[in-house]
Amino acid sequence: MNKRELSIDDQVALLMQGTEYGDEQLKQAMAGELMERLVEAEKEGRPLRVYCGYDPTSTDLHLGHTITMRKLRQFQELGHEVTFLIGSYTALVGDPSDKNRARPILTEEQVAENARTYAEQAFRVLDREKTIVRYNGEWLSELSLVELIRLGQNFTVQQFLARENFAKRLQSEEPIYLHETFYALMQGYDAVAMETDVQVGGTDQLFNIIVAGRKLQSALGQKPLVGIIMGILPGTDGVQRMSKSTGNIVPINSGAEDMYGKVMSVPDAAMGNFFRLATRWSPAEIEAVEGKLASGKLHPRDAKMELAQEITTIFYGEDAAREAGIAFERVFQKGDVPEEMPEYKLLADQSVLDVLSESGVVSSRGEGRRMVQQNAVSLDGEKLTDMHAPFPGPGVLRVGRRKFLRVVE
C-alpha cells in the first residue's frame, strides 16, 4: 500500500476503518479534520506525526492489544511518522478509563521490566525501521508542580465526574482518588510534547484524546490533534472484550497453530469486527467478502479460514500460516490427533482440575471449571465431567477443539 496509489478520500476511508466514537457527528468531524491534515501534509511535503501510547502494565500482549498497532502500521505504509510511546510515567498512575475501581500502583521497577518486552512484541505488527520508540518520562519527569497546576486549570472537576466510569463509581460510592484525574492531564501533555497531528487509541481513551489532548494543545498554542478512536476487539466468545481475565484471548506469542485455531473458534457474528480491526484488508475488500457472505456465495467457515490465514500471516508469515491451516483441517475437520503436543507428568492425588490448571492447558482454574462444565474436556475420547475427581491416568487430554496435552506417569 502506498499513498500514491490511494486518493485522499481512499486514505481517509482506510484510516477511519474500524473507528468508533459513539457519536456520528464527532466521527464525521474527525474524518473531515483528518482529510484536511492529509491535504496540508501533501502540500507541505511532510509526513503527519502520529502516535499511540502503551502503558506497560503487563508483559504479555494479545490480539486485542495490537488493534491500535495495526492502525499505526497503516499510517506507516502511507508514509507518515509513527511513534510508539511507552507510558513509563503514566503507568505509574494507572489509567482509570475502563475501570470501576482504582488500578494498583506499579513501582518504577515493575514498569521498567514490563516495558522491556513491549516494543519487541509491537514489531510483530509495526515496521521496525520506520518506528520511533519513546518514553513519556522524557518530558513528564521534567514537569514542575506549578506547571502541573497550570495544566489542571484547563479542566473542571465536573468534566471528570461526568465520565461514565467515574459517574458509576460515584453512584455506587466507590472511591475516586485524586491521582486518577492526573492521568488525562499527563496523556494530554504527551500530545503537546510531541506536537502530535494524530493520536490513535481505543474507545476507552475517548476522553483522554478528544477532550484532554485537544484541549491542552489548543491552550498551549498548537493545532488540536485528530483522534482516531478504534473499536474494541471482542474475544473468542464474540461478545466480551478480549481479556486475559475472561480467558477469551488470542495470544500473539503462542504459535501459529494456536493463533489460527483460536481465530477459527470466533463466532460467525463477530467476524465483521475482526475483518475491520485485525486484518490488512481494505474497506473494498471487506465489503466484497461480506457481500459474498450475505448472498451465500461464500460459506462462513471458508470466510473464517481466510480470516485466520490473514491474521496468522501478519504475526508468523505466509508459510507458517499455511501450515497452521493444514494442521487445523487435519485435526479439527478430520478428527485426527496431532502428532506433536506438549507433555505433562501426572503427580500423585491430582484432580482433573489440578491437571488442567497446573499443566497450563487452561489459563486459570476458572477457565478449567468452565471447560469441564461445558463438557469440553476428554481423555482418549472419554468426557471428564467431574472436575474434582482424581485424574484417571495417562493418555491424550483434549480441551475444547484446539488444545491437546499428552499426560504421562
N, C-alpha and C positions, 0 to 999 in steps of 0.2 A: 504494500500500500504506500502511495506517495501522494503528497498534497497536489502535485502537478497532475495527477490522474483523476483527482476529485474536484468538482466545483465547490465553491464556498458553501452552497446550500447542502451538498452531499456531505461535506465535512461536518457541518452543524448537525445534520441528521445522525451521523455516526457517533459523534461525541455526546449527543444528548440521548443516545440509545440506552435504555435501562435506568434512566433517571426518574426519581420520584420526589415531588415537592409537597404533596398534599394540598396543592392549590394550583389550578391550571393557569391562572393569571401570572403567578410567580414563575412558573415553568416557562411560559411564553416570554416573560421579561428577561429571564436568564438566557434563553435561546437568542433573543434579539441582541443582548449585550455581547454574547459570545460571537455572533456574526460581526458585530462592529469591531471587536478586538481582532478577529481574524483578518478583516479587511485592512485595518490600520497596520497590523503587523506585516502584511504582504506589501503594503505601500512603503513602509519604513525599512523593509528588508531585514527584519529581525524576528527571532522566534518569540513566542509567548513564554513567560515564566510560569511554570505550572508546578504545583507541589501537592503532596498529601502527607500528613503526619501520622506516625505509628508509635503508640506508647508501648514500650517493651514490658508489658505486664506478665507475659509468659514466654516460653521458648518455642512451643510447637504451634505452627500455623496450619490451618485447614483451608479448604477451598473458599469458604466464606470470607476469610481474611484477604484473599487475593483479588476480590472483585474490583476494588479501587486500583490495585496494581495493574489489572488488565486495562482499565481506563487510562492510566498513566502511559501504558505501552502504546495505546492508540495515539496519544499526543506525541510520543516519541517518533512513531512511524510517520507522522505528519510533519516532522521536522522541528518540534518545539523542545524547549529546555525543561527537563524534568528533574525535580529534586525529591529524593526520598528522605524525608525528615524524620529522624528518630527523636521521639519526645523524651529526651534524657531528663528534662526538668518537669514537664507536665506529668510524667509518670509518677513523680514524687508526690503530686497532689492527688491524682486519680480522677478520671473523667466521670462525672456523675450522670452523664446524658441519658444512659439507658438503664439506670439502676434505681431500685426502690429503697436503697439504703446506701450509706457511705461506703466507698471502696476502702479496703485495708490500705494503709500507707506503706509503701515499699521503701526499703532502705536504698541508698545510693549504690551499695554493693550488689543488691538484687537487680536493680535496673541495669547496671553495667554488665552483669552476667547474661541477662536476657538479651540485651542489645547486641551481644557478640554474634548471635545466630540470626538475627532479623534480616540484615542486608543480604547475607548469603542465600537465605530462603527466598528473598524477594527477587533475586537474579534468576530464579526459575521462570519468572514472567518478564521482568524488565531486561532491557539491553544493558549489560554491564558497562559497555564502553560509552554509553550515552546517558548514564545515570549519575547525578551528583548526590552524594550522601552527606548529610549534615546532621548536627545535633543541636537542639534548641537551647541547650545550656550555654551555647556560644554567646547569646545575647540576653537570655533571661537571667543568667547569673550576674549580669552587669547592672540590672535594674536596681535603682535605689528605692527606699521606702517612699520617698517623695514622688518619684516617677510612677510608682505603682498606684499611689493615691490619685495622681492626675489621670491615669488611665481609668480608674474607677469613677471619676467624675462624669464620664460619658454615659453612665448607666444608672438606672434606678433599681431599688430593691424590688419594686413591683414587677419589673421586667423579668427578673429571675424567678419570683414566686409564681408568675403566670406560666412558666414552663410546665409541661404536662407532668413530668416525673416529680418536680418539686411540689406542684399543686396536690398531687396524690399523697405525697409524704406528709404535707401539712394537714391534709384532711384526715389522714389515718394517725396523726400525732406521732409520726416517725421523725426523728431529729434531722434537721438540715444544718450542717456545720458551715461556719463562715468560710473556711478554707475552700469549700466546694465552689463557691462563687468566683474564686480566683481563676479557676480553670479556663473559663471562657475568655477572661482578660488575657491570660497567658497565650492561649491559642490565637486570639485576635492579634496579639503583638507579633507572633510568628509571621503573619502575613505582612505586617508593616516592615519588619526587619529584612525580609527578603524581597520587598517591593513586588508582591505577587500579582500576576494578572489573573490566574485561575487557580482555585483550590478545589480539590476533589475530596469527597468524604461520603459517608453513609447517611441515611436519613436521621440517625441518632445525632448527627453533627449539624443539623439544620440551624439551630440557634447559634452555635459557635461560629459557623461560617457566614451565614446570611446576616445575622444581627451583629455579632461581636466583631468579626473580621472586617466586614464592610464599613461598619460604623467607626472603628478605630482608624482605618485607612483614610476615611473622609476627614475625620477630626484632625489627623496629622498631615493633611495636605496631599494625600495620594488618591488616585482614581480607585474607587471601590472595585474589588475583585469580582469575577464571575464565579458563582458557586455551582459546581457540578455535583449534585446530590444523588448518589447511587441508591437504588433499591437494595433491600436486604435479601440475601440468598436464603431460601428455605433449606432445611436439612433433608436427609434422605427419606424422611417421613412426608415431605412435601408440604408441611403445614407450619411447624415451628421453625424459628430462626435456627440456623446451623450453629450448634453449640456443643462443646465437649461435655457439658453437664447433662445434656439430654441424650448423649450417645448417638446423635444423628449426623455425624460429621463425615466429610470426605477428606482424610489427611492428605497432605501433599508429599509426605516423605515415607509412605508405607509401601511403595512399589506400584508398578504399572498395573499388574493384575488386580490388586486390591482396589485401586482407583477406578479401573474400568468396571469391576463388579459392583462397586458402590453406586456409581452413576446409573448402572442398569437397574438398580433397585428403586430409583426415584419414581414416584407415581406419575402416570401419564399426564395428569392435570398440571403438574409442576414443570413440565418440560419447557414451556414458554419462558419461564423465569431463568432457567439455565441457558436457553438459547441466547437471551439478551444480556445476561450478566457474566457468563463464564466462558463464552466462545469468542473466536476471532471473526465470526460471521458478520457480514454487513446487513443493514436493515433489509435490503432487497433479497438477500439470500434467506434470511429468516422468514420473510413474507412468502417466499416461494415454498419453503418447507411446510409452513403452516397451511398454505393453500392446498398442497397435496394431501396433508393430513385431513383437512376438512372435507375434501372431495372423495376421500377413500382411496386415492391413488398410491398413498404411502401408508403402510401399516405402522402403528405406534411403536411396535418392537423394533422395526427397521430404523425408524427415526431416532429412537433412543440409542441404537447401536452406532449411528452416525455421530450422535452427541457424545457418547462415551469415547469413541475414536478421536474426536476432535479435542476433548478436554485432556485425555491421556497423552495425546501427541504434544500438547502445549508443554507438559511437565516432563515427559520422558522420551519424546521423539517418535517419529513415524514407525520405526522398526519395532520398538518395544510396545507401542500401542497396537500394532498389527498382531504381534504375538499374544498380547493380552486378550485380544478379541478371539483369536483361535482357541486359547485356553478356556475362555468363558463358554464358547459354544460346546467344547468338548465336555466340560464339567457340568454346566448348568442346563444346557439344552439336551444333551445326550445322556445325562445322568452319571457320567464317569466320575471316579475319584481321582484327583490329581496325583501325578507320580511323586511329586515332591511336596512336602509340607513340614512345618515345624514339629519338633518332638517335645513331649513333656513327661518327665519321670514322676510317676504316681507315688505319693507318700502315704504312709500308714494313716488310717482313720480320716481320710479326706472325703468330704461330701461332694455331691455333684456341683453345688455352688462354689465350694472351695476350689475345685479344679478349674472351673470356668474363670473365676476371678484371678487366681494365683498364676495361672498359665499365661494370662494376658490375652486370651482369645476374645474376651469382652473387656470393655474399657473400665467397668466398675461392677461391684456386686449388684447394684441396682439394675444395670443392663442385663446381668446374668439372670436375675429374678424374672425380668420381663421376657427374656427369650424362652425360659422354661415354661412360664405361664402361657406363652403363645404357641407351645408345642413345637418350638423351632430348634430343639436340641435332641440329637440322637447319637447313639454309639453303635457302629456297624449296622446302621439301618433301623435300630430299635429306639423308639422315642424314650427319652428320660423325662418323666413327668413330676418326679418328686425331688425338688432341689436340695432337700435336707437329707435324702437317703445316701448311704455310703456309695461311693463311686464304684460301679460294677467291676471294673478291671481294665486291662489293656485293650486297645482297639482304636479305630478311627472315629474321632469325635467330630461331629458336624454341627455347626452353629449357624442357623439361618441358611441362606442359599450359598453364601460365599466363603465361609470360613471352615477350614479343616485343621485338625490337630491329631497327630499320632501320639496316643498315650501309651507309654511303656512302663514296665515294672523295673 
